[in-house]
């Protein structure tokens, strides 16, 4: 694993300055609501590709009254060699983020995937099955992105071509050749993104059947998407041709509705209990939380096997809705990973079984345990 040795924050969220050295691979962060527990997890989540566990913009991360913020961490790699990763706002353009490894600026955030990975669960994910499909699709794409950093580029290229096509259709005077070129781009990128989603779900369903810890229900993920359905039976090039035909035939309908009726943006995710087949949407709140934790832990196991090293595991309020048996199962599971693990909660007593095996810290007034380390 890449072991976290030091985390430094500068004007990040509620932290003016923090330098923290974890005492153990597993850390429990407890404290009152609003004390800065989640901010620590978010800081670490910004050191891997993507927009972090909150999906926030750079301008939202600066401490109140400031515009420039920074997150820097030192890790020891699997080979025993230390390396530094940092991100923060660009002093010249505070709305933009910069990324550095060992002091050298990286060209894009995707390059971070060569050095570090992470998985996480947040309380907002507890509502995946009550809220709309965008949240479920983001959850799915976050799982894909952790293993395939190029997935973000495919989605961005698809959405860019789709946006241009939407504007042309809305104008009502679109050149057919121009539309065909945009639909070709949409088809190529949609099929690539859908294939990555299908590959991840196939691997993860196989992983869940064998690696979900005792006490958690093995979950089954499904993708509700006609493009994925086509990819199950046909080669990718044939699916691209099919999708181009669907887009061309649907121009009038898409013009009337104001957007494309088919594409990578229409996919939904379904989650169910592998053993019973019960959909997560029909399960109790506690069962839903257990299913999601099972997915995250199975994903961490898959990443460990695929990459040869474990990701950071960031669990924000993981004990909410869990009974005592599943809390114990979670503690056994995180202890089995050779990984940097951070968990948060408001009640330190609920994490008592981890005392002696994990470090415990509490944010207070922008520091940990009341004083900087």
DAQUIDA-V941820 format. One record per pair of residues at least 12 apart in sequence whose ideal C-beta (glycine too) atoms are under 10 Angstrom apart, sorted by sequence separation. I is the first residue (numbers start at 1). J is the second residue. If there is no record, write none. Layout:
i=I j=J
i=I j=J
//
This chain:
i=7 j=19
i=8 j=20
i=29 j=41
i=41 j=53
i=42 j=54
i=46 j=58
i=72 j=84
i=73 j=85
i=74 j=86
i=86 j=98
i=87 j=99
i=88 j=100
i=97 j=109
i=99 j=111
i=100 j=112
i=128 j=140
i=208 j=220
i=227 j=239
i=230 j=242
i=250 j=262
i=271 j=283
i=279 j=291
i=280 j=292
i=299 j=311
i=300 j=312
i=318 j=330
i=319 j=331
i=331 j=343
i=348 j=360
i=361 j=373
i=6 j=19
i=7 j=20
i=8 j=21
i=27 j=40
i=41 j=54
i=42 j=55
i=72 j=85
i=73 j=86
i=86 j=99
i=87 j=100
i=99 j=112
i=101 j=114
i=102 j=115
i=125 j=138
i=165 j=178
i=169 j=182
i=205 j=218
i=208 j=221
i=226 j=239
i=227 j=240
i=230 j=243
i=247 j=260
i=278 j=291
i=300 j=313
i=318 j=331
i=330 j=343
i=341 j=354
i=6 j=20
i=7 j=21
i=42 j=56
i=71 j=85
i=72 j=86
i=73 j=87
i=85 j=99
i=86 j=100
i=101 j=115
i=125 j=139
i=141 j=155
i=164 j=178
i=165 j=179
i=168 j=182
i=205 j=219
i=246 j=260
i=247 j=261
i=273 j=287
i=299 j=313
i=348 j=362
i=6 j=21
i=7 j=22
i=38 j=53
i=39 j=54
i=46 j=61
i=71 j=86
i=72 j=87
i=85 j=100
i=86 j=101
i=90 j=105
i=101 j=116
i=124 j=139
i=164 j=179
i=167 j=182
i=204 j=219
i=205 j=220
i=227 j=242
i=246 j=261
i=247 j=262
i=280 j=295
i=315 j=330
i=343 j=358
i=4 j=20
i=5 j=21
i=6 j=22
i=38 j=54
i=70 j=86
i=71 j=87
i=72 j=88
i=84 j=100
i=85 j=101
i=86 j=102
i=165 j=181
i=166 j=182
i=204 j=220
i=205 j=221
i=226 j=242
i=227 j=243
i=230 j=246
i=246 j=262
i=247 j=263
i=297 j=313
i=318 j=334
i=342 j=358
i=4 j=21
i=5 j=22
i=70 j=87
i=71 j=88
i=84 j=101
i=85 j=102
i=86 j=103
i=125 j=142
i=164 j=181
i=165 j=182
i=204 j=221
i=205 j=222
i=226 j=243
i=246 j=263
i=271 j=288
i=273 j=290
i=274 j=291
i=296 j=313
i=341 j=358
i=342 j=359
i=4 j=22
i=18 j=36
i=43 j=61
i=69 j=87
i=70 j=88
i=83 j=101
i=84 j=102
i=121 j=139
i=137 j=155
i=164 j=182
i=165 j=183
i=273 j=291
i=296 j=314
i=297 j=315
i=335 j=353
i=3 j=22
i=42 j=61
i=52 j=71
i=69 j=88
i=70 j=89
i=83 j=102
i=84 j=103
i=86 j=105
i=87 j=106
i=163 j=182
i=201 j=220
i=202 j=221
i=227 j=246
i=243 j=262
i=272 j=291
i=296 j=315
i=315 j=334
i=335 j=354
i=342 j=361
i=344 j=363
i=14 j=34
i=20 j=40
i=68 j=88
i=69 j=89
i=82 j=102
i=84 j=104
i=86 j=106
i=161 j=181
i=162 j=182
i=165 j=185
i=201 j=221
i=226 j=246
i=243 j=263
i=271 j=291
i=274 j=294
i=313 j=333
i=331 j=351
i=334 j=354
i=4 j=25
i=14 j=35
i=15 j=36
i=18 j=39
i=68 j=89
i=70 j=91
i=85 j=106
i=161 j=182
i=162 j=183
i=164 j=185
i=165 j=186
i=200 j=221
i=201 j=222
i=202 j=223
i=243 j=264
i=271 j=292
i=273 j=294
i=313 j=334
i=331 j=352
i=332 j=353
i=3 j=25
i=14 j=36
i=18 j=40
i=39 j=61
i=67 j=89
i=68 j=90
i=87 j=109
i=120 j=142
i=160 j=182
i=161 j=183
i=164 j=186
i=201 j=223
i=293 j=315
i=296 j=318
i=331 j=353
i=335 j=357
i=4 j=27
i=13 j=36
i=20 j=43
i=46 j=69
i=66 j=89
i=68 j=91
i=119 j=142
i=161 j=184
i=162 j=185
i=200 j=223
i=271 j=294
i=327 j=350
i=330 j=353
i=331 j=354
i=334 j=357
i=335 j=358
i=1 j=25
i=12 j=36
i=15 j=39
i=47 j=71
i=67 j=91
i=118 j=142
i=119 j=143
i=161 j=185
i=162 j=186
i=197 j=221
i=271 j=295
i=313 j=337
i=319 j=343
i=327 j=351
i=330 j=354
i=334 j=358
i=13 j=38
i=14 j=39
i=15 j=40
i=18 j=43
i=46 j=71
i=47 j=72
i=69 j=94
i=87 j=112
i=160 j=185
i=161 j=186
i=198 j=223
i=293 j=318
i=312 j=337
i=318 j=343
i=319 j=344
i=320 j=345
i=328 j=353
i=13 j=39
i=43 j=69
i=45 j=71
i=47 j=73
i=61 j=87
i=62 j=88
i=68 j=94
i=71 j=97
i=120 j=146
i=160 j=186
i=161 j=187
i=197 j=223
i=292 j=318
i=311 j=337
i=313 j=339
i=314 j=340
i=315 j=341
i=316 j=342
i=317 j=343
i=318 j=344
i=319 j=345
i=320 j=346
i=324 j=350
i=327 j=353
i=331 j=357
i=9 j=36
i=12 j=39
i=13 j=40
i=43 j=70
i=44 j=71
i=46 j=73
i=61 j=88
i=62 j=89
i=67 j=94
i=85 j=112
i=119 j=146
i=158 j=185
i=159 j=186
i=161 j=188
i=162 j=189
i=198 j=225
i=201 j=228
i=310 j=337
i=312 j=339
i=313 j=340
i=314 j=341
i=315 j=342
i=316 j=343
i=317 j=344
i=318 j=345
i=319 j=346
i=331 j=358
i=12 j=40
i=15 j=43
i=43 j=71
i=47 j=75
i=61 j=89
i=66 j=94
i=67 j=95
i=69 j=97
i=70 j=98
i=72 j=100
i=74 j=102
i=117 j=145
i=118 j=146
i=157 j=185
i=158 j=186
i=161 j=189
i=162 j=190
i=197 j=225
i=289 j=317
i=293 j=321
i=310 j=338
i=311 j=339
i=312 j=340
i=313 j=341
i=314 j=342
i=315 j=343
i=316 j=344
i=317 j=345
i=319 j=347
i=322 j=350
i=13 j=42
i=42 j=71
i=43 j=72
i=44 j=73
i=58 j=87
i=117 j=146
i=157 j=186
i=158 j=187
i=160 j=189
i=161 j=190
i=194 j=223
i=198 j=227
i=289 j=318
i=292 j=321
i=293 j=322
i=309 j=338
i=310 j=339
i=311 j=340
i=312 j=341
i=313 j=342
i=314 j=343
i=315 j=344
i=316 j=345
i=317 j=346
i=324 j=353
i=9 j=39
i=12 j=42
i=13 j=43
i=43 j=73
i=58 j=88
i=59 j=89
i=70 j=100
i=85 j=115
i=117 j=147
i=158 j=188
i=159 j=189
i=197 j=227
i=198 j=228
i=202 j=232
i=289 j=319
i=309 j=339
i=310 j=340
i=311 j=341
i=312 j=342
i=313 j=343
i=314 j=344
i=315 j=345
i=320 j=350
i=9 j=40
i=12 j=43
i=58 j=89
i=84 j=115
i=85 j=116
i=157 j=188
i=158 j=189
i=159 j=190
i=194 j=225
i=197 j=228
i=198 j=229
i=289 j=320
i=290 j=321
i=310 j=341
i=319 j=350
i=58 j=90
i=62 j=94
i=83 j=115
i=113 j=145
i=117 j=149
i=157 j=189
i=158 j=190
i=193 j=225
i=194 j=226
i=195 j=227
i=199 j=231
i=289 j=321
i=290 j=322
i=294 j=326
i=297 j=329
i=301 j=333
i=319 j=351
i=7 j=40
i=83 j=116
i=113 j=146
i=156 j=189
i=157 j=190
i=158 j=191
i=194 j=227
i=195 j=228
i=198 j=231
i=288 j=321
i=289 j=322
i=290 j=323
i=293 j=326
i=297 j=330
i=300 j=333
i=304 j=337
i=318 j=351
i=9 j=43
i=12 j=46
i=113 j=147
i=154 j=188
i=155 j=189
i=158 j=192
i=159 j=193
i=193 j=227
i=194 j=228
i=197 j=231
i=198 j=232
i=286 j=320
i=287 j=321
i=300 j=334
i=304 j=338
i=8 j=43
i=52 j=87
i=58 j=93
i=59 j=94
i=110 j=145
i=113 j=148
i=114 j=149
i=154 j=189
i=155 j=190
i=157 j=192
i=158 j=193
i=190 j=225
i=194 j=229
i=227 j=262
i=285 j=320
i=286 j=321
i=294 j=329
i=301 j=336
i=304 j=339
i=7 j=43
i=58 j=94
i=59 j=95
i=61 j=97
i=113 j=149
i=153 j=189
i=154 j=190
i=157 j=193
i=158 j=194
i=191 j=227
i=194 j=230
i=195 j=231
i=226 j=262
i=227 j=263
i=228 j=264
i=285 j=321
i=286 j=322
i=290 j=326
i=293 j=329
i=297 j=333
i=301 j=337
i=303 j=339
i=7 j=44
i=48 j=85
i=58 j=95
i=59 j=96
i=112 j=149
i=113 j=150
i=154 j=191
i=155 j=192
i=156 j=193
i=190 j=227
i=191 j=228
i=194 j=231
i=225 j=262
i=226 j=263
i=227 j=264
i=284 j=321
i=285 j=322
i=286 j=323
i=289 j=326
i=293 j=330
i=297 j=334
i=300 j=337
i=47 j=85
i=57 j=95
i=58 j=96
i=77 j=115
i=111 j=149
i=154 j=192
i=155 j=193
i=225 j=263
i=46 j=85
i=47 j=86
i=48 j=87
i=58 j=97
i=77 j=116
i=110 j=149
i=113 j=152
i=153 j=192
i=154 j=193
i=191 j=230
i=225 j=264
i=227 j=266
i=228 j=267
i=287 j=326
i=290 j=329
i=294 j=333
i=297 j=336
i=300 j=339
i=4 j=44
i=7 j=47
i=46 j=86
i=47 j=87
i=57 j=97
i=58 j=98
i=75 j=115
i=109 j=149
i=110 j=150
i=153 j=193
i=154 j=194
i=187 j=227
i=191 j=231
i=226 j=266
i=227 j=267
i=286 j=326
i=290 j=330
i=293 j=333
i=297 j=337
i=13 j=54
i=44 j=85
i=46 j=87
i=75 j=116
i=108 j=149
i=110 j=151
i=151 j=192
i=152 j=193
i=154 j=195
i=155 j=196
i=195 j=236
i=225 j=266
i=226 j=267
i=300 j=341
i=46 j=88
i=110 j=152
i=150 j=192
i=151 j=193
i=154 j=196
i=194 j=236
i=224 j=266
i=225 j=267
i=4 j=47
i=13 j=56
i=73 j=116
i=109 j=152
i=110 j=153
i=150 j=193
i=224 j=267
i=225 j=268
i=43 j=87
i=108 j=152
i=148 j=192
i=151 j=195
i=191 j=235
i=192 j=236
i=195 j=239
i=223 j=267
i=224 j=268
i=225 j=269
i=2 j=47
i=52 j=97
i=108 j=153
i=148 j=193
i=151 j=196
i=191 j=236
i=194 j=239
i=223 j=268
i=224 j=269
i=17 j=63
i=51 j=97
i=150 j=196
i=151 j=197
i=191 j=237
i=222 j=268
i=223 j=269
i=224 j=270
i=13 j=60
i=16 j=63
i=148 j=195
i=191 j=238
i=222 j=269
i=223 j=270
i=13 j=61
i=15 j=63
i=148 j=196
i=188 j=236
i=191 j=239
i=192 j=240
i=221 j=269
i=222 j=270
i=12 j=61
i=13 j=62
i=14 j=63
i=16 j=65
i=144 j=193
i=147 j=196
i=148 j=197
i=151 j=200
i=188 j=237
i=190 j=239
i=191 j=240
i=194 j=243
i=221 j=270
i=222 j=271
i=11 j=61
i=12 j=62
i=13 j=63
i=14 j=64
i=16 j=66
i=49 j=99
i=190 j=240
i=191 j=241
i=220 j=270
i=221 j=271
i=222 j=272
i=11 j=62
i=12 j=63
i=13 j=64
i=46 j=97
i=145 j=196
i=148 j=199
i=189 j=240
i=191 j=242
i=220 j=271
i=221 j=272
i=10 j=62
i=11 j=63
i=47 j=99
i=141 j=193
i=144 j=196
i=147 j=199
i=148 j=200
i=187 j=239
i=188 j=240
i=191 j=243
i=219 j=271
i=220 j=272
i=10 j=63
i=11 j=64
i=17 j=70
i=18 j=71
i=19 j=72
i=20 j=73
i=21 j=74
i=46 j=99
i=144 j=197
i=147 j=200
i=187 j=240
i=190 j=243
i=191 j=244
i=219 j=272
i=220 j=273
i=221 j=274
i=9 j=63
i=11 j=65
i=12 j=66
i=15 j=69
i=47 j=101
i=143 j=197
i=144 j=198
i=146 j=200
i=186 j=240
i=187 j=241
i=219 j=273
i=220 j=274
i=11 j=66
i=141 j=196
i=144 j=199
i=145 j=200
i=187 j=242
i=188 j=243
i=217 j=272
i=218 j=273
i=219 j=274
i=220 j=275
i=10 j=66
i=11 j=67
i=13 j=69
i=15 j=71
i=141 j=197
i=144 j=200
i=147 j=203
i=184 j=240
i=187 j=243
i=188 j=244
i=217 j=273
i=218 j=274
i=219 j=275
i=11 j=68
i=12 j=69
i=140 j=197
i=143 j=200
i=144 j=201
i=147 j=204
i=186 j=243
i=187 j=244
i=190 j=247
i=217 j=274
i=218 j=275
i=220 j=277
i=222 j=279
i=10 j=68
i=11 j=69
i=12 j=70
i=13 j=71
i=51 j=109
i=143 j=201
i=186 j=244
i=187 j=245
i=217 j=275
i=10 j=69
i=11 j=70
i=12 j=71
i=49 j=108
i=50 j=109
i=141 j=200
i=184 j=243
i=185 j=244
i=187 j=246
i=217 j=276
i=220 j=279
i=221 j=280
i=9 j=69
i=10 j=70
i=49 j=109
i=50 j=110
i=137 j=197
i=140 j=200
i=144 j=204
i=183 j=243
i=184 j=244
i=187 j=247
i=220 j=280
i=9 j=70
i=10 j=71
i=48 j=109
i=49 j=110
i=140 j=201
i=143 j=204
i=183 j=244
i=186 j=247
i=187 j=248
i=217 j=278
i=219 j=280
i=8 j=70
i=9 j=71
i=10 j=72
i=47 j=109
i=49 j=111
i=50 j=112
i=183 j=245
i=212 j=274
i=8 j=71
i=9 j=72
i=46 j=109
i=49 j=112
i=50 j=113
i=183 j=246
i=184 j=247
i=217 j=280
i=7 j=71
i=8 j=72
i=9 j=73
i=48 j=112
i=49 j=113
i=140 j=204
i=180 j=244
i=183 j=247
i=184 j=248
i=7 j=72
i=8 j=73
i=47 j=112
i=48 j=113
i=49 j=114
i=53 j=118
i=182 j=247
i=183 j=248
i=209 j=274
i=6 j=72
i=7 j=73
i=8 j=74
i=46 j=112
i=52 j=118
i=208 j=274
i=209 j=275
i=217 j=283
i=6 j=73
i=7 j=74
i=48 j=115
i=49 j=116
i=53 j=120
i=180 j=247
i=183 j=250
i=197 j=264
i=5 j=73
i=6 j=74
i=7 j=75
i=47 j=115
i=48 j=116
i=49 j=117
i=50 j=118
i=52 j=120
i=53 j=121
i=54 j=122
i=179 j=247
i=180 j=248
i=183 j=251
i=196 j=264
i=201 j=269
i=4 j=73
i=5 j=74
i=6 j=75
i=47 j=116
i=48 j=117
i=49 j=118
i=53 j=122
i=55 j=124
i=179 j=248
i=194 j=263
i=205 j=274
i=4 j=74
i=5 j=75
i=47 j=117
i=48 j=118
i=54 j=124
i=190 j=260
i=193 j=263
i=194 j=264
i=197 j=267
i=217 j=287
i=221 j=291
i=2 j=73
i=3 j=74
i=4 j=75
i=5 j=76
i=47 j=118
i=48 j=119
i=53 j=124
i=193 j=264
i=219 j=290
i=220 j=291
i=3 j=75
i=4 j=76
i=44 j=116
i=46 j=118
i=48 j=120
i=53 j=125
i=176 j=248
i=179 j=251
i=190 j=262
i=192 j=264
i=193 j=265
i=197 j=269
i=219 j=291
i=2 j=75
i=3 j=76
i=45 j=118
i=190 j=263
i=191 j=264
i=194 j=267
i=216 j=289
i=217 j=290
i=218 j=291
i=219 j=292
i=1 j=75
i=2 j=76
i=3 j=77
i=44 j=118
i=45 j=119
i=186 j=260
i=189 j=263
i=190 j=264
i=193 j=267
i=216 j=290
i=217 j=291
i=219 j=293
i=221 j=295
i=1 j=76
i=2 j=77
i=3 j=78
i=45 j=120
i=176 j=251
i=187 j=262
i=189 j=264
i=190 j=265
i=215 j=290
i=216 j=291
i=219 j=294
i=220 j=295
i=1 j=77
i=2 j=78
i=6 j=82
i=8 j=84
i=10 j=86
i=12 j=88
i=44 j=120
i=186 j=262
i=187 j=263
i=190 j=266
i=216 j=292
i=217 j=293
i=218 j=294
i=219 j=295
i=1 j=78
i=3 j=80
i=5 j=82
i=11 j=88
i=12 j=89
i=41 j=118
i=45 j=122
i=174 j=251
i=183 j=260
i=186 j=263
i=187 j=264
i=190 j=267
i=216 j=293
i=217 j=294
i=218 j=295
i=219 j=296
i=221 j=298
i=5 j=83
i=6 j=84
i=8 j=86
i=10 j=88
i=11 j=89
i=42 j=120
i=143 j=221
i=186 j=264
i=212 j=290
i=215 j=293
i=216 j=294
i=221 j=299
i=3 j=82
i=5 j=84
i=9 j=88
i=41 j=120
i=186 j=265
i=212 j=291
i=215 j=294
i=216 j=295
i=219 j=298
i=2 j=82
i=41 j=121
i=42 j=122
i=183 j=263
i=213 j=293
i=218 j=298
i=2 j=83
i=41 j=122
i=140 j=221
i=169 j=250
i=174 j=255
i=212 j=293
i=213 j=294
i=216 j=297
i=139 j=221
i=165 j=247
i=169 j=251
i=212 j=294
i=216 j=298
i=2 j=85
i=55 j=138
i=140 j=223
i=168 j=251
i=169 j=252
i=172 j=255
i=208 j=291
i=211 j=294
i=212 j=295
i=38 j=122
i=169 j=253
i=170 j=254
i=171 j=255
i=213 j=297
i=38 j=123
i=162 j=247
i=169 j=254
i=170 j=255
i=212 j=297
i=213 j=298
i=137 j=223
i=165 j=251
i=169 j=255
i=208 j=294
i=211 j=297
i=212 j=298
i=55 j=142
i=137 j=224
i=168 j=255
i=169 j=256
i=208 j=295
i=211 j=298
i=50 j=138
i=136 j=224
i=137 j=225
i=166 j=254
i=169 j=257
i=170 j=258
i=207 j=295
i=210 j=298
i=211 j=299
i=213 j=301
i=53 j=142
i=165 j=254
i=166 j=255
i=169 j=258
i=170 j=259
i=208 j=297
i=209 j=298
i=211 j=300
i=212 j=301
i=165 j=255
i=169 j=259
i=205 j=295
i=207 j=297
i=208 j=298
i=211 j=301
i=50 j=141
i=51 j=142
i=133 j=224
i=166 j=257
i=169 j=260
i=204 j=295
i=207 j=298
i=208 j=299
i=210 j=301
i=211 j=302
i=50 j=142
i=162 j=254
i=166 j=258
i=206 j=298
i=207 j=299
i=49 j=142
i=166 j=259
i=205 j=298
i=207 j=300
i=208 j=301
i=211 j=304
i=165 j=259
i=166 j=260
i=204 j=298
i=207 j=301
i=208 j=302
i=211 j=305
i=50 j=145
i=165 j=260
i=203 j=298
i=204 j=299
i=207 j=302
i=49 j=145
i=50 j=146
i=163 j=259
i=203 j=299
i=206 j=302
i=207 j=303
i=48 j=145
i=49 j=146
i=162 j=259
i=163 j=260
i=204 j=301
i=48 j=146
i=162 j=260
i=165 j=263
i=204 j=302
i=207 j=305
i=49 j=148
i=50 j=149
i=161 j=260
i=200 j=299
i=203 j=302
i=207 j=306
i=49 j=149
i=48 j=149
i=49 j=150
i=51 j=152
i=162 j=263
i=49 j=151
i=50 j=152
i=158 j=260
i=161 j=263
i=162 j=264
i=200 j=302
i=203 j=305
i=49 j=152
i=162 j=265
i=203 j=306
i=159 j=263
i=158 j=263
i=159 j=264
i=158 j=264
i=159 j=265
i=216 j=322
i=157 j=264
i=158 j=265
i=215 j=322
i=215 j=323
i=155 j=264
i=217 j=326
i=154 j=264
i=155 j=265
i=215 j=325
i=216 j=326
i=214 j=325
i=215 j=326
i=4 j=116
i=215 j=327
i=2 j=115
i=213 j=326
i=215 j=328
i=216 j=329
i=2 j=116
i=214 j=328
i=215 j=329
i=216 j=330
i=2 j=117
i=214 j=329
i=215 j=330
i=2 j=118
i=213 j=329
i=212 j=329
i=213 j=330
i=215 j=332
i=216 j=333
i=213 j=331
i=214 j=332
i=215 j=333
i=213 j=332
i=214 j=333
i=213 j=333
i=212 j=333
i=213 j=334
i=211 j=333
i=141 j=264
i=213 j=336
i=211 j=336
i=141 j=267
i=143 j=269
i=137 j=264
i=140 j=267
i=137 j=265
i=140 j=268
i=141 j=269
i=137 j=266
i=140 j=269
i=137 j=267
i=139 j=269
i=134 j=265
i=136 j=267
i=137 j=268
i=138 j=269
i=140 j=271
i=133 j=265
i=136 j=268
i=137 j=269
i=139 j=271
i=133 j=266
i=136 j=269
i=133 j=267
i=134 j=268
i=135 j=269
i=136 j=270
i=133 j=268
i=136 j=271
i=132 j=268
i=133 j=269
i=129 j=269
i=128 j=269
i=129 j=270
i=129 j=271
i=128 j=271
i=136 j=280
i=129 j=279
i=129 j=280
i=130 j=281
i=128 j=280
i=129 j=281
i=143 j=295
i=147 j=299
i=128 j=281
i=129 j=282
i=139 j=292
i=143 j=296
i=146 j=299
i=129 j=283
i=146 j=300
i=130 j=285
i=140 j=295
i=143 j=298
i=147 j=302
i=129 j=285
i=139 j=295
i=143 j=299
i=146 j=302
i=147 j=303
i=139 j=296
i=142 j=299
i=146 j=303
i=127 j=285
i=130 j=288
i=126 j=285
i=129 j=288
i=143 j=302
i=147 j=306
i=128 j=288
i=143 j=303
i=146 j=306
i=147 j=307
i=127 j=288
i=146 j=307
i=126 j=288
i=129 j=291
i=125 j=288
i=126 j=289
i=128 j=291
i=129 j=292
i=125 j=289
i=128 j=292
i=147 j=311
i=146 j=311
i=123 j=289
i=126 j=292
i=125 j=292
i=121 j=289
i=125 j=293
i=125 j=295
i=121 j=292
i=125 j=296
i=121 j=293
i=121 j=295
i=121 j=296
i=119 j=295
i=120 j=296
i=121 j=297
i=119 j=296
i=119 j=297
i=119 j=298
i=119 j=299
i=120 j=300
i=119 j=300
i=118 j=300
i=119 j=301
i=117 j=300
i=119 j=302
i=119 j=303
i=118 j=303
i=117 j=303
i=117 j=304
i=117 j=306
i=117 j=307
i=119 j=310
i=120 j=311
i=125 j=316
i=126 j=317
i=117 j=309
i=119 j=311
i=120 j=312
i=121 j=313
i=122 j=314
i=124 j=316
i=116 j=309
i=117 j=310
i=118 j=311
i=119 j=312
i=120 j=313
i=121 j=314
i=122 j=315
i=123 j=316
i=113 j=307
i=117 j=311
i=118 j=312
i=119 j=313
i=120 j=314
i=121 j=315
i=122 j=316
i=123 j=317
i=126 j=320
i=116 j=311
i=117 j=312
i=118 j=313
i=119 j=314
i=120 j=315
i=121 j=316
i=122 j=317
i=123 j=318
i=126 j=321
i=116 j=312
i=118 j=314
i=119 j=315
i=120 j=316
i=121 j=317
i=122 j=318
i=121 j=318
i=123 j=320
i=120 j=318
i=123 j=321
i=119 j=339
i=118 j=339
i=123 j=344
i=117 j=339
i=118 j=340
i=120 j=342
i=121 j=343
i=122 j=344
i=116 j=340
i=118 j=342
i=78 j=307
i=78 j=308
i=78 j=309
i=77 j=309
i=78 j=310
i=75 j=312
i=73 j=312
i=78 j=338
i=53 j=314
i=52 j=314
i=54 j=316
i=48 j=311
i=53 j=316
i=48 j=312
i=47 j=312
i=75 j=340
i=45 j=312
i=73 j=340
i=44 j=312
i=45 j=314
i=44 j=314
i=41 j=312
i=43 j=314
i=45 j=316
i=42 j=314
i=41 j=314
i=40 j=314
i=41 j=315
i=42 j=316
i=41 j=316
i=38 j=314
i=40 j=316
i=38 j=316
i=37 j=316
i=38 j=317
i=37 j=317
i=33 j=317
i=25 j=310
i=26 j=313
i=28 j=315
i=29 j=316
i=25 j=313
i=44 j=340
i=45 j=342
i=44 j=342
i=41 j=342
i=40 j=342
i=41 j=343
i=1 j=304
i=28 j=331
i=41 j=344
i=63 j=366
i=40 j=344
i=26 j=331
i=37 j=342
i=39 j=344
i=37 j=343
i=38 j=344
i=1 j=308
i=2 j=309
i=3 j=310
i=37 j=344
i=1 j=309
i=2 j=310
i=4 j=312
i=26 j=334
i=36 j=344
i=37 j=345
i=1 j=310
i=2 j=311
i=3 j=312
i=25 j=334
i=26 j=335
i=35 j=344
i=37 j=346
i=1 j=311
i=2 j=312
i=25 j=335
i=1 j=312
i=26 j=337
i=35 j=346
i=25 j=337
i=25 j=338
i=26 j=339
i=27 j=340
i=28 j=341
i=29 j=342
i=30 j=343
i=31 j=344
i=33 j=346
i=25 j=339
i=26 j=340
i=27 j=341
i=28 j=342
i=29 j=343
i=30 j=344
i=31 j=345
i=32 j=346
i=25 j=340
i=26 j=341
i=27 j=342
i=28 j=343
i=29 j=344
i=30 j=345
i=31 j=346
i=24 j=340
i=25 j=341
i=26 j=342
i=27 j=343
i=28 j=344
i=29 j=345
i=30 j=346
i=31 j=347
i=24 j=341
i=25 j=342
i=26 j=343
i=27 j=344
i=28 j=345
i=30 j=347
i=31 j=348
i=22 j=340
i=30 j=348
i=22 j=341
i=29 j=348
i=30 j=349
i=22 j=342
i=28 j=348
i=30 j=350
i=30 j=351
i=40 j=361
i=28 j=350
i=29 j=351
i=28 j=351
i=40 j=363
i=28 j=352
i=37 j=361
i=39 j=363
i=26 j=351
i=37 j=362
i=38 j=363
i=28 j=354
i=36 j=362
i=37 j=363
i=27 j=354
i=28 j=355
i=35 j=362
i=36 j=363
i=39 j=366
i=26 j=354
i=35 j=363
i=36 j=364
i=40 j=368
i=28 j=357
i=34 j=363
i=35 j=364
i=36 j=365
i=24 j=354
i=28 j=358
i=29 j=359
i=30 j=360
i=31 j=361
i=32 j=362
i=35 j=365
i=36 j=366
i=26 j=357
i=27 j=358
i=28 j=359
i=29 j=360
i=30 j=361
i=31 j=362
i=32 j=363
i=35 j=366
i=36 j=367
i=24 j=356
i=25 j=357
i=26 j=358
i=27 j=359
i=28 j=360
i=29 j=361
i=30 j=362
i=31 j=363
i=32 j=364
i=36 j=368
i=24 j=357
i=25 j=358
i=26 j=359
i=27 j=360
i=28 j=361
i=29 j=362
i=30 j=363
i=31 j=364
i=24 j=358
i=25 j=359
i=26 j=360
i=27 j=361
i=28 j=362
i=29 j=363
i=3 j=338
i=4 j=339
i=5 j=340
i=7 j=342
i=23 j=358
i=24 j=359
i=1 j=337
i=3 j=339
i=4 j=340
i=22 j=358
i=23 j=359
i=24 j=360
i=1 j=338
i=2 j=339
i=3 j=340
i=4 j=341
i=22 j=359
i=23 j=360
i=31 j=368
i=1 j=339
i=2 j=340
i=4 j=342
i=21 j=359
i=23 j=361
i=31 j=369
i=1 j=340
i=22 j=361
i=29 j=368
i=1 j=341
i=20 j=361
i=27 j=368
i=20 j=363
i=18 j=363
i=20 j=367
i=21 j=368
i=15 j=363
i=18 j=366
i=19 j=367
i=20 j=368
i=14 j=363
i=16 j=365
i=17 j=366
i=18 j=367
i=19 j=368
i=20 j=369
i=15 j=365
i=16 j=366
i=17 j=367
i=18 j=368
i=23 j=373
i=14 j=365
i=15 j=366
i=16 j=367
i=22 j=373
i=14 j=366
i=15 j=367
i=20 j=372
i=21 j=373
i=13 j=366
i=15 j=368
i=19 j=372
i=20 j=373
i=12 j=366
i=18 j=372
i=19 j=373
i=17 j=372
i=18 j=373
i=16 j=372
i=9 j=366
i=15 j=372
i=7 j=368
i=7 j=373
i=6 j=373
//
